[in-house]
Amino acid sequence: MSRETLLKPRSSFVKVRCTQCSNEQIVFEKPASNVKCRVCGRILVKSTGGKGKFFAEILEVYS
Ligand SMILES: [Zn+2]
């Protein structure tokens, strides 16, 4: 019996599209620090300590 399977963190990833350059990237829903666009450097998700504040178009949520 494995206990680890019961302790899976309930976190998810979100696929977003930068509203400035249309780059798509997968980001953590609750980032520890601000997440920037890999292409243009625009902030996509702001860290809030909990669920991040999204400044990008959300395309898909993986849970
Ligand atoms: Zn961008």
N, CA, C, O and the ligand as a Tripos MOL2 file, in Angstrom:
@<TRIPOS>MOLECULE
protein
  253   251    64     0     0
PROTEIN
NO_CHARGES

@<TRIPOS>ATOM
      1 N           0.8360   -1.2100    0.0000 N.3       1 MET1
      2 CA          0.0000    0.0000    0.0000 C.3       1 MET1
      3 C           0.8690    1.2580    0.0000 C.2       1 MET1
      4 O           1.8330    1.3700    0.7570 O.2       1 MET1
      5 N           0.5190    2.1530   -0.8270 N.am      2 SER2
      6 CA          1.2880    3.3830   -0.9100 C.3       2 SER2
      7 C           0.4700    4.5660   -0.3980 C.2       2 SER2
      8 O          -0.6700    4.7810   -0.8080 O.2       2 SER2
      9 N           1.0670    5.3000    0.4790 N.am      3 ARG3
     10 CA          0.3800    6.4800    1.0100 C.3       3 ARG3
     11 C           0.5160    7.6590    0.0580 C.2       3 ARG3
     12 O          -0.3060    8.5750    0.0580 O.2       3 ARG3
     13 N           1.5520    7.6180   -0.7390 N.am      4 GLU4
     14 CA          1.8280    8.7660   -1.6010 C.3       4 GLU4
     15 C           0.6840    9.1110   -2.5610 C.2       4 GLU4
     16 O           0.4660   10.2730   -2.9040 O.2       4 GLU4
     17 N          -0.0210    8.0920   -2.9730 N.am      5 THR5
     18 CA         -1.1110    8.3470   -3.9110 C.3       5 THR5
     19 C          -2.2170    9.1880   -3.2850 C.2       5 THR5
     20 O          -2.9770    9.8550   -3.9870 O.2       5 THR5
     21 N          -2.2980    9.1480   -1.9490 N.am      6 LEU6
     22 CA         -3.3420    9.9180   -1.2700 C.3       6 LEU6
     23 C          -2.9150   11.3630   -1.0460 C.2       6 LEU6
     24 O          -3.7340   12.2200   -0.7140 O.2       6 LEU6
     25 N          -1.6450   11.6190   -1.2300 N.am      7 LEU7
     26 CA         -1.1350   12.9510   -0.9280 C.3       7 LEU7
     27 C          -0.8230   13.7630   -2.1780 C.2       7 LEU7
     28 O          -0.0140   14.6910   -2.1440 O.2       7 LEU7
     29 N          -1.4470   13.4170   -3.2380 N.am      8 LYS8
     30 CA         -1.2250   14.1650   -4.4830 C.3       8 LYS8
     31 C          -1.6140   15.6270   -4.3100 C.2       8 LYS8
     32 O          -2.7230   15.9250   -3.8670 O.2       8 LYS8
     33 N          -0.7230   16.5280   -4.6510 N.am      9 PRO9
     34 CA         -1.0760   17.9450   -4.5340 C.3       9 PRO9
     35 C          -2.1860   18.2990   -5.5180 C.2       9 PRO9
     36 O          -2.1660   17.8900   -6.6790 O.2       9 PRO9
     37 N          -3.1270   19.0460   -5.0410 N.am     10 ARG10
     38 CA         -4.2330   19.4350   -5.9200 C.3      10 ARG10
     39 C          -3.9030   20.7490   -6.5940 C.2      10 ARG10
     40 O          -4.3640   21.8180   -6.1930 O.2      10 ARG10
     41 N          -3.1130   20.6400   -7.6030 N.am     11 SER11
     42 CA         -2.7240   21.8420   -8.3250 C.3      11 SER11
     43 C          -2.9540   21.5790   -9.7960 C.2      11 SER11
     44 O          -2.9870   20.4290  -10.2330 O.2      11 SER11
     45 N          -3.1100   22.6170  -10.5390 N.am     12 SER12
     46 CA         -3.3270   22.4030  -11.9580 C.3      12 SER12
     47 C          -2.5340   23.3760  -12.8070 C.2      12 SER12
     48 O          -2.0010   24.3810  -12.3350 O.2      12 SER12
     49 N          -2.4860   23.0330  -14.0610 N.am     13 PHE13
     50 CA         -1.7730   23.8530  -15.0310 C.3      13 PHE13
     51 C          -2.7850   24.4230  -16.0130 C.2      13 PHE13
     52 O          -3.8270   23.8250  -16.2820 O.2      13 PHE13
     53 N          -2.4600   25.5610  -16.5230 N.am     14 VAL14
     54 CA         -3.3790   26.2580  -17.4100 C.3      14 VAL14
     55 C          -2.6370   26.6440  -18.6910 C.2      14 VAL14
     56 O          -1.5080   27.1320  -18.6570 O.2      14 VAL14
     57 N          -3.3010   26.4120  -19.8060 N.am     15 LYS15
     58 CA         -2.7220   26.8340  -21.0740 C.3      15 LYS15
     59 C          -3.2650   28.2210  -21.3820 C.2      15 LYS15
     60 O          -4.4770   28.4270  -21.4470 O.2      15 LYS15
     61 N          -2.3650   29.1580  -21.5670 N.am     16 VAL16
     62 CA         -2.7810   30.5350  -21.8160 C.3      16 VAL16
     63 C          -2.1950   31.0590  -23.1250 C.2      16 VAL16
     64 O          -1.2160   30.5310  -23.6520 O.2      16 VAL16
     65 N          -2.8260   32.1100  -23.6250 N.am     17 ARG17
     66 CA         -2.3040   32.7670  -24.8180 C.3      17 ARG17
     67 C          -2.0440   34.2230  -24.4690 C.2      17 ARG17
     68 O          -2.9100   34.9250  -23.9480 O.2      17 ARG17
     69 N          -0.8620   34.6420  -24.7600 N.am     18 CYS18
     70 CA         -0.4800   36.0300  -24.5210 C.3      18 CYS18
     71 C          -1.3560   36.9380  -25.3770 C.2      18 CYS18
     72 O          -1.5210   36.7110  -26.5760 O.2      18 CYS18
     73 N          -1.9140   37.9680  -24.7450 N.am     19 THR19
     74 CA         -2.7980   38.8570  -25.4930 C.3      19 THR19
     75 C          -2.0010   39.8260  -26.3660 C.2      19 THR19
     76 O          -2.5660   40.4970  -27.2300 O.2      19 THR19
     77 N          -0.7090   39.8960  -26.1420 N.am     20 GLN20
     78 CA          0.1190   40.8230  -26.9130 C.3      20 GLN20
     79 C           0.7340   40.1900  -28.1620 C.2      20 GLN20
     80 O           0.7280   40.7860  -29.2380 O.2      20 GLN20
     81 N           1.2690   38.9620  -28.0030 N.am     21 CYS21
     82 CA          1.9720   38.3670  -29.1380 C.3      21 CYS21
     83 C           1.3950   37.0160  -29.5690 C.2      21 CYS21
     84 O           1.9000   36.3940  -30.5030 O.2      21 CYS21
     85 N           0.3300   36.5600  -28.8820 N.am     22 SER22
     86 CA         -0.3500   35.3010  -29.2260 C.3      22 SER22
     87 C           0.4670   34.0370  -28.9680 C.2      22 SER22
     88 O           0.1030   32.9530  -29.4230 O.2      22 SER22
     89 N           1.5670   34.1780  -28.2400 N.am     23 ASN23
     90 CA          2.3310   32.9970  -27.8560 C.3      23 ASN23
     91 C           1.4980   32.1700  -26.8700 C.2      23 ASN23
     92 O           0.8690   32.7180  -25.9650 O.2      23 ASN23
     93 N           1.5030   30.8570  -27.0570 N.am     24 GLU24
     94 CA          0.7880   29.9850  -26.1270 C.3      24 GLU24
     95 C           1.7910   29.3010  -25.2290 C.2      24 GLU24
     96 O           2.8220   28.8140  -25.6930 O.2      24 GLU24
     97 N           1.4900   29.2630  -23.9440 N.am     25 GLN25
     98 CA          2.3620   28.5270  -23.0410 C.3      25 GLN25
     99 C           1.5860   27.9860  -21.8660 C.2      25 GLN25
    100 O           0.5120   28.4800  -21.5220 O.2      25 GLN25
    101 N           2.1480   26.9620  -21.2580 N.am     26 ILE26
    102 CA          1.4830   26.3130  -20.1350 C.3      26 ILE26
    103 C           2.0860   26.8460  -18.8480 C.2      26 ILE26
    104 O           3.3020   26.8300  -18.6590 O.2      26 ILE26
    105 N           1.2170   27.3180  -17.9700 N.am     27 VAL27
    106 CA          1.6840   27.9250  -16.7320 C.3      27 VAL27
    107 C           1.0170   27.2470  -15.5360 C.2      27 VAL27
    108 O          -0.0230   26.6010  -15.6640 O.2      27 VAL27
    109 N           1.6320   27.4110  -14.3930 N.am     28 PHE28
    110 CA          1.1060   26.8640  -13.1580 C.3      28 PHE28
    111 C          -0.0320   27.7690  -12.6900 C.2      28 PHE28
    112 O           0.0580   28.9930  -12.7910 O.2      28 PHE28
    113 N          -1.0870   27.1670  -12.1840 N.am     29 GLU29
    114 CA         -2.2370   27.9570  -11.7510 C.3      29 GLU29
    115 C          -1.9330   28.8200  -10.5240 C.2      29 GLU29
    116 O          -2.4810   29.9100  -10.3590 O.2      29 GLU29
    117 N          -1.0530   28.3060   -9.6770 N.am     30 LYS30
    118 CA         -0.6960   29.0440   -8.4560 C.3      30 LYS30
    119 C           0.8010   29.2940   -8.4300 C.2      30 LYS30
    120 O           1.5290   28.6500   -7.6750 O.2      30 LYS30
    121 N           1.2560   30.2160   -9.2420 N.am     31 PRO31
    122 CA          2.7080   30.4350   -9.3400 C.3      31 PRO31
    123 C           3.2670   31.1070   -8.0860 C.2      31 PRO31
    124 O           2.6120   31.9340   -7.4510 O.2      31 PRO31
    125 N           4.4980   30.7240   -7.7520 N.am     32 ALA32
    126 CA          5.1740   31.3120   -6.5920 C.3      32 ALA32
    127 C           5.7000   32.7020   -6.9320 C.2      32 ALA32
    128 O           5.9300   33.5260   -6.0470 O.2      32 ALA32
    129 N           5.8860   32.9470   -8.2150 N.am     33 SER33
    130 CA          6.3230   34.2700   -8.6510 C.3      33 SER33
    131 C           5.6270   34.5920   -9.9750 C.2      33 SER33
    132 O           5.0490   33.7120  -10.6110 O.2      33 SER33
    133 N           5.6890   35.8430  -10.3750 N.am     34 ASN34
    134 CA          5.0170   36.2360  -11.6090 C.3      34 ASN34
    135 C           5.5200   35.4300  -12.8060 C.2      34 ASN34
    136 O           6.7080   35.1280  -12.9180 O.2      34 ASN34
    137 N           4.5980   35.0940  -13.6840 N.am     35 VAL35
    138 CA          4.9690   34.3360  -14.8840 C.3      35 VAL35
    139 C           4.9090   35.2800  -16.0730 C.2      35 VAL35
    140 O           3.9030   35.9480  -16.3110 O.2      35 VAL35
    141 N           6.0020   35.3200  -16.8090 N.am     36 LYS36
    142 CA          6.0540   36.2040  -17.9730 C.3      36 LYS36
    143 C           5.9980   35.4150  -19.2740 C.2      36 LYS36
    144 O           6.3650   34.2420  -19.3270 O.2      36 LYS36
    145 N           5.5430   36.0700  -20.2910 N.am     37 CYS37
    146 CA          5.5250   35.4860  -21.6200 C.3      37 CYS37
    147 C           6.9590   35.2010  -22.0590 C.2      37 CYS37
    148 O           7.8500   36.0400  -21.9240 O.2      37 CYS37
    149 N           7.1560   33.9930  -22.5870 N.am     38 ARG38
    150 CA          8.4850   33.5810  -23.0320 C.3      38 ARG38
    151 C           8.9600   34.3990  -24.2350 C.2      38 ARG38
    152 O          10.1600   34.5520  -24.4630 O.2      38 ARG38
    153 N           8.0120   34.9130  -24.9880 N.am     39 VAL39
    154 CA          8.3680   35.6180  -26.2230 C.3      39 VAL39
    155 C           8.5360   37.1270  -26.0160 C.2      39 VAL39
    156 O           9.5710   37.6900  -26.3710 O.2      39 VAL39
    157 N           7.5390   37.7670  -25.4550 N.am     40 CYS40
    158 CA          7.5850   39.2310  -25.3770 C.3      40 CYS40
    159 C           7.7960   39.7670  -23.9590 C.2      40 CYS40
    160 O           7.9990   40.9690  -23.7820 O.2      40 CYS40
    161 N           7.7520   38.9050  -22.9610 N.am     41 GLY41
    162 CA          8.0490   39.3520  -21.6050 C.3      41 GLY41
    163 C           6.8810   39.9660  -20.8480 C.2      41 GLY41
    164 O           7.0410   40.4190  -19.7150 O.2      41 GLY41
    165 N           5.7060   39.9830  -21.4710 N.am     42 ARG42
    166 CA          4.5350   40.5380  -20.8010 C.3      42 ARG42
    167 C           4.1490   39.6160  -19.6360 C.2      42 ARG42
    168 O           4.3000   38.3980  -19.7310 O.2      42 ARG42
    169 N           3.6540   40.1970  -18.5430 N.am     43 ILE43
    170 CA          3.2410   39.3580  -17.4120 C.3      43 ILE43
    171 C           1.9340   38.6380  -17.7580 C.2      43 ILE43
    172 O           0.9370   39.2610  -18.1230 O.2      43 ILE43
    173 N           1.9720   37.3060  -17.6330 N.am     44 LEU44
    174 CA          0.7950   36.4970  -17.9360 C.3      44 LEU44
    175 C           0.0110   36.1530  -16.6780 C.2      44 LEU44
    176 O          -1.2200   36.1660  -16.6720 O.2      44 LEU44
    177 N           0.7410   35.8460  -15.6180 N.am     45 VAL45
    178 CA          0.0880   35.5110  -14.3540 C.3      45 VAL45
    179 C           0.8290   36.2070  -13.2240 C.2      45 VAL45
    180 O           2.0540   36.1450  -13.1240 O.2      45 VAL45
    181 N           0.0600   36.8670  -12.3830 N.am     46 LYS46
    182 CA          0.6710   37.5270  -11.2340 C.3      46 LYS46
    183 C           0.5130   36.6370  -10.0180 C.2      46 LYS46
    184 O          -0.5590   36.0840   -9.7690 O.2      46 LYS46
    185 N           1.5860   36.5070   -9.2720 N.am     47 SER47
    186 CA          1.5680   35.6910   -8.0660 C.3      47 SER47
    187 C           0.7920   36.4200   -6.9740 C.2      47 SER47
    188 O           0.9920   37.6110   -6.7380 O.2      47 SER47
    189 N          -0.0950   35.6830   -6.3150 N.am     48 THR48
    190 CA         -0.8880   36.2920   -5.2490 C.3      48 THR48
    191 C          -0.7140   35.5430   -3.9390 C.2      48 THR48
    192 O          -1.2500   35.9570   -2.9110 O.2      48 THR48
    193 N           0.0300   34.4430   -3.9650 N.am     49 GLY49
    194 CA          0.1550   33.5940   -2.7850 C.3      49 GLY49
    195 C          -0.8350   32.4450   -2.8490 C.2      49 GLY49
    196 O          -0.6580   31.4260   -2.1820 O.2      49 GLY49
    197 N          -1.8620   32.6060   -3.6400 N.am     50 GLY50
    198 CA         -2.8300   31.5410   -3.8570 C.3      50 GLY50
    199 C          -2.9810   31.3340   -5.3370 C.2      50 GLY50
    200 O          -1.9950   31.1720   -6.0560 O.2      50 GLY50
    201 N          -4.2030   31.3370   -5.7930 N.am     51 LYS51
    202 CA         -4.4420   31.2030   -7.2190 C.3      51 LYS51
    203 C          -3.9820   32.4830   -7.9170 C.2      51 LYS51
    204 O          -4.3380   33.5890   -7.5100 O.2      51 LYS51
    205 N          -3.1940   32.3150   -8.9630 N.am     52 GLY52
    206 CA         -2.6480   33.4880   -9.6300 C.3      52 GLY52
    207 C          -3.7070   34.3220  -10.3300 C.2      52 GLY52
    208 O          -4.7840   33.8350  -10.6720 O.2      52 GLY52
    209 N          -3.3710   35.6070  -10.5380 N.am     53 LYS53
    210 CA         -4.2760   36.5010  -11.2640 C.3      53 LYS53
    211 C          -3.8400   36.4810  -12.7220 C.2      53 LYS53
    212 O          -2.7000   36.8170  -13.0440 O.2      53 LYS53
    213 N          -4.7490   36.0850  -13.5900 N.am     54 PHE54
    214 CA         -4.3980   35.9070  -15.0000 C.3      54 PHE54
    215 C          -4.6040   37.1630  -15.8300 C.2      54 PHE54
    216 O          -5.6430   37.8180  -15.7550 O.2      54 PHE54
    217 N          -3.5860   37.4830  -16.6250 N.am     55 PHE55
    218 CA         -3.6500   38.6150  -17.5430 C.3      55 PHE55
    219 C          -3.5090   38.1130  -18.9720 C.2      55 PHE55
    220 O          -3.0700   38.8450  -19.8600 O.2      55 PHE55
    221 N          -3.8800   36.8800  -19.1800 N.am     56 ALA56
    222 CA         -3.7670   36.2790  -20.5090 C.3      56 ALA56
    223 C          -5.0600   35.5240  -20.7710 C.2      56 ALA56
    224 O          -5.8600   35.2770  -19.8680 O.2      56 ALA56
    225 N          -5.2360   35.1710  -22.0250 N.am     57 GLU57
    226 CA         -6.4240   34.4330  -22.4160 C.3      57 GLU57
    227 C          -6.2610   32.9630  -22.0080 C.2      57 GLU57
    228 O          -5.2820   32.3190  -22.3860 O.2      57 GLU57
    229 N          -7.2040   32.4420  -21.2470 N.am     58 ILE58
    230 CA         -7.1070   31.0500  -20.8120 C.3      58 ILE58
    231 C          -7.7250   30.1470  -21.8780 C.2      58 ILE58
    232 O          -8.8910   30.2950  -22.2430 O.2      58 ILE58
    233 N          -6.9210   29.2180  -22.3610 N.am     59 LEU59
    234 CA         -7.3830   28.3280  -23.4370 C.3      59 LEU59
    235 C          -7.8530   26.9860  -22.9010 C.2      59 LEU59
    236 O          -8.8380   26.4190  -23.3720 O.2      59 LEU59
    237 N          -7.1340   26.4970  -21.9160 N.am     60 GLU60
    238 CA         -7.4140   25.1570  -21.4200 C.3      60 GLU60
    239 C          -6.9170   25.0320  -19.9860 C.2      60 GLU60
    240 O          -5.9310   25.6620  -19.6050 O.2      60 GLU60
    241 N          -7.6070   24.2150  -19.1940 N.am     61 VAL61
    242 CA         -7.1680   23.9700  -17.8230 C.3      61 VAL61
    243 C          -6.9490   22.4760  -17.6580 C.2      61 VAL61
    244 O          -7.8300   21.6670  -17.9490 O.2      61 VAL61
    245 N          -5.7730   22.1270  -17.1890 N.am     62 TYR62
    246 CA         -5.4640   20.7110  -16.9390 C.3      62 TYR62
    247 C          -5.4990   20.5050  -15.4340 C.2      62 TYR62
    248 O          -4.8030   21.2050  -14.6980 O.2      62 TYR62
    249 N          -6.2840   19.5720  -14.9770 N.am     63 SER63
    250 CA         -6.3150   19.3420  -13.5420 C.3      63 SER63
    251 C          -5.9390   17.9100  -13.2030 C.2      63 SER63
    252 O          -5.9150   17.5400  -12.0290 O.2      63 SER63
    253 ZN          3.7780   37.6080  -25.4460 Zn       64 ZN64
@<TRIPOS>BOND
     1     1     2 1
     2     2     3 1
     3     3     4 2
     4     3     5 am
     5     5     6 1
     6     6     7 1
     7     7     8 2
     8     7     9 am
     9     9    10 1
    10    10    11 1
    11    11    12 2
    12    11    13 am
    13    13    14 1
    14    14    15 1
    15    15    16 2
    16    15    17 am
    17    17    18 1
    18    18    19 1
    19    19    20 2
    20    19    21 am
    21    21    22 1
    22    22    23 1
    23    23    24 2
    24    23    25 am
    25    25    26 1
    26    26    27 1
    27    27    28 2
    28    27    29 am
    29    29    30 1
    30    30    31 1
    31    31    32 2
    32    31    33 am
    33    33    34 1
    34    34    35 1
    35    35    36 2
    36    35    37 am
    37    37    38 1
    38    38    39 1
    39    39    40 2
    40    39    41 am
    41    41    42 1
    42    42    43 1
    43    43    44 2
    44    43    45 am
    45    45    46 1
    46    46    47 1
    47    47    48 2
    48    47    49 am
    49    49    50 1
    50    50    51 1
    51    51    52 2
    52    51    53 am
    53    53    54 1
    54    54    55 1
    55    55    56 2
    56    55    57 am
    57    57    58 1
    58    58    59 1
    59    59    60 2
    60    59    61 am
    61    61    62 1
    62    62    63 1
    63    63    64 2
    64    63    65 am
    65    65    66 1
    66    66    67 1
    67    67    68 2
    68    67    69 am
    69    69    70 1
    70    70    71 1
    71    71    72 2
    72    71    73 am
    73    73    74 1
    74    74    75 1
    75    75    76 2
    76    75    77 am
    77    77    78 1
    78    78    79 1
    79    79    80 2
    80    79    81 am
    81    81    82 1
    82    82    83 1
    83    83    84 2
    84    83    85 am
    85    85    86 1
    86    86    87 1
    87    87    88 2
    88    87    89 am
    89    89    90 1
    90    90    91 1
    91    91    92 2
    92    91    93 am
    93    93    94 1
    94    94    95 1
    95    95    96 2
    96    95    97 am
    97    97    98 1
    98    98    99 1
    99    99   100 2
   100    99   101 am
   101   101   102 1
   102   102   103 1
   103   103   104 2
   104   103   105 am
   105   105   106 1
   106   106   107 1
   107   107   108 2
   108   107   109 am
   109   109   110 1
   110   110   111 1
   111   111   112 2
   112   111   113 am
   113   113   114 1
   114   114   115 1
   115   115   116 2
   116   115   117 am
   117   117   118 1
   118   118   119 1
   119   119   120 2
   120   119   121 am
   121   121   122 1
   122   122   123 1
   123   123   124 2
   124   123   125 am
   125   125   126 1
   126   126   127 1
   127   127   128 2
   128   127   129 am
   129   129   130 1
   130   130   131 1
   131   131   132 2
   132   131   133 am
   133   133   134 1
   134   134   135 1
   135   135   136 2
   136   135   137 am
   137   137   138 1
   138   138   139 1
   139   139   140 2
   140   139   141 am
   141   141   142 1
   142   142   143 1
   143   143   144 2
   144   143   145 am
   145   145   146 1
   146   146   147 1
   147   147   148 2
   148   147   149 am
   149   149   150 1
   150   150   151 1
   151   151   152 2
   152   151   153 am
   153   153   154 1
   154   154   155 1
   155   155   156 2
   156   155   157 am
   157   157   158 1
   158   158   159 1
   159   159   160 2
   160   159   161 am
   161   161   162 1
   162   162   163 1
   163   163   164 2
   164   163   165 am
   165   165   166 1
   166   166   167 1
   167   167   168 2
   168   167   169 am
   169   169   170 1
   170   170   171 1
   171   171   172 2
   172   171   173 am
   173   173   174 1
   174   174   175 1
   175   175   176 2
   176   175   177 am
   177   177   178 1
   178   178   179 1
   179   179   180 2
   180   179   181 am
   181   181   182 1
   182   182   183 1
   183   183   184 2
   184   183   185 am
   185   185   186 1
   186   186   187 1
   187   187   188 2
   188   187   189 am
   189   189   190 1
   190   190   191 1
   191   191   192 2
   192   191   193 am
   193   193   194 1
   194   194   195 1
   195   195   196 2
   196   195   197 am
   197   197   198 1
   198   198   199 1
   199   199   200 2
   200   199   201 am
   201   201   202 1
   202   202   203 1
   203   203   204 2
   204   203   205 am
   205   205   206 1
   206   206   207 1
   207   207   208 2
   208   207   209 am
   209   209   210 1
   210   210   211 1
   211   211   212 2
   212   211   213 am
   213   213   214 1
   214   214   215 1
   215   215   216 2
   216   215   217 am
   217   217   218 1
   218   218   219 1
   219   219   220 2
   220   219   221 am
   221   221   222 1
   222   222   223 1
   223   223   224 2
   224   223   225 am
   225   225   226 1
   226   226   227 1
   227   227   228 2
   228   227   229 am
   229   229   230 1
   230   230   231 1
   231   231   232 2
   232   231   233 am
   233   233   234 1
   234   234   235 1
   235   235   236 2
   236   235   237 am
   237   237   238 1
   238   238   239 1
   239   239   240 2
   240   239   241 am
   241   241   242 1
   242   242   243 1
   243   243   244 2
   244   243   245 am
   245   245   246 1
   246   246   247 1
   247   247   248 2
   248   247   249 am
   249   249   250 1
   250   250   251 1
   251   251   252 2
@<TRIPOS>SUBSTRUCTURE
     1 MET1         2 RESIDUE 1 A MET
     2 SER2         6 RESIDUE 1 A SER
     3 ARG3        10 RESIDUE 1 A ARG
     4 GLU4        14 RESIDUE 1 A GLU
     5 THR5        18 RESIDUE 1 A THR
     6 LEU6        22 RESIDUE 1 A LEU
     7 LEU7        26 RESIDUE 1 A LEU
     8 LYS8        30 RESIDUE 1 A LYS
     9 PRO9        34 RESIDUE 1 A PRO
    10 ARG10       38 RESIDUE 1 A ARG
    11 SER11       42 RESIDUE 1 A SER
    12 SER12       46 RESIDUE 1 A SER
    13 PHE13       50 RESIDUE 1 A PHE
    14 VAL14       54 RESIDUE 1 A VAL
    15 LYS15       58 RESIDUE 1 A LYS
    16 VAL16       62 RESIDUE 1 A VAL
    17 ARG17       66 RESIDUE 1 A ARG
    18 CYS18       70 RESIDUE 1 A CYS
    19 THR19       74 RESIDUE 1 A THR
    20 GLN20       78 RESIDUE 1 A GLN
    21 CYS21       82 RESIDUE 1 A CYS
    22 SER22       86 RESIDUE 1 A SER
    23 ASN23       90 RESIDUE 1 A ASN
    24 GLU24       94 RESIDUE 1 A GLU
    25 GLN25       98 RESIDUE 1 A GLN
    26 ILE26      102 RESIDUE 1 A ILE
    27 VAL27      106 RESIDUE 1 A VAL
    28 PHE28      110 RESIDUE 1 A PHE
    29 GLU29      114 RESIDUE 1 A GLU
    30 LYS30      118 RESIDUE 1 A LYS
    31 PRO31      122 RESIDUE 1 A PRO
    32 ALA32      126 RESIDUE 1 A ALA
    33 SER33      130 RESIDUE 1 A SER
    34 ASN34      134 RESIDUE 1 A ASN
    35 VAL35      138 RESIDUE 1 A VAL
    36 LYS36      142 RESIDUE 1 A LYS
    37 CYS37      146 RESIDUE 1 A CYS
    38 ARG38      150 RESIDUE 1 A ARG
    39 VAL39      154 RESIDUE 1 A VAL
    40 CYS40      158 RESIDUE 1 A CYS
    41 GLY41      162 RESIDUE 1 A GLY
    42 ARG42      166 RESIDUE 1 A ARG
    43 ILE43      170 RESIDUE 1 A ILE
    44 LEU44      174 RESIDUE 1 A LEU
    45 VAL45      178 RESIDUE 1 A VAL
    46 LYS46      182 RESIDUE 1 A LYS
    47 SER47      186 RESIDUE 1 A SER
    48 THR48      190 RESIDUE 1 A THR
    49 GLY49      194 RESIDUE 1 A GLY
    50 GLY50      198 RESIDUE 1 A GLY
    51 LYS51      202 RESIDUE 1 A LYS
    52 GLY52      206 RESIDUE 1 A GLY
    53 LYS53      210 RESIDUE 1 A LYS
    54 PHE54      214 RESIDUE 1 A PHE
    55 PHE55      218 RESIDUE 1 A PHE
    56 ALA56      222 RESIDUE 1 A ALA
    57 GLU57      226 RESIDUE 1 A GLU
    58 ILE58      230 RESIDUE 1 A ILE
    59 LEU59      234 RESIDUE 1 A LEU
    60 GLU60      238 RESIDUE 1 A GLU
    61 VAL61      242 RESIDUE 1 A VAL
    62 TYR62      246 RESIDUE 1 A TYR
    63 SER63      250 RESIDUE 1 A SER
    64 ZN64       253 GROUP 0 **** ****
